[in-house]
């Protein structure tokens, strides 16, 4: 029955009866977006899946706070994004320690063949955190600016600015890299 | 979504090509099962805690039942219920009430777990 129901009907079932099967169907429908978004932001599927799982559990526990004013996907992505931020903060100390080591390796081993393989990760590193998140949400997860705004909690205009600025930086970076390679 | 020039398409293609490997990723149904497993577990724990508390309360109440059924002042002397108290001993009545309580838990708890 739940497979044919709309998101709103499933949410109503979860709110009214804590229906695990209905929530399972919501997870089935939206896991691709949430896991994909997390994977691109974390760069690691195992960690992304753990964070996505936490996000869905949180969504289940606070589903009463979903007002229906925006899309369920946007609401879910916002929880997932907050989960990512919390995890990133926890990992920040370790990351800092690893950063210098990783940069050394990148300088030696990073591929320079820009004609065939685009080293997107290196390009994304030149963006500020917010720019990177907005670019990833819009270009990698296929979200609209409005959905990205809903997911991150940033104003729509800010998201647009971050996307445009990030896009311009990446464009300039790719051009410079290609010029160096040729 | 965004401006649509060749660079936008190129950027999308780059993201698609740079998607992290899915070797360590689990499939959709497995993921759904894991989430469902985690959302039902607190309910199970709750049912077990409530069931345990209820059973303890019933056991304590059960120890008082025999005294209650032995006191003629508290029991009705007339009608059908009065007849039951005439024919059954207090021990038998207490055991009967306890049996009903246990049957109730046996029916309700498995549905909650």
Interface residues (C-beta under 8 A of the other chain):
Chain A: X18 X20 X21 X23 X24 X27 X28 X31 X32 X35 X39 X40 X43 X44 X45 X46 X48 X49 X52 X53 X56 X57 X60 X117 X118 X120 X121 X135 X136 X138 X139 X140 X142 X143 X144 X145 X163 X164 X167 X170 X171 X174
Chain B: X1 X2 X3 X7 X8 X10 X11 X12 X14 X15 X17 X18 X19 X20 X21 X22 X23 X24 X25 X26 X28 X29 X31 X32 X34 X35 X36 X38 X39 X40 X43
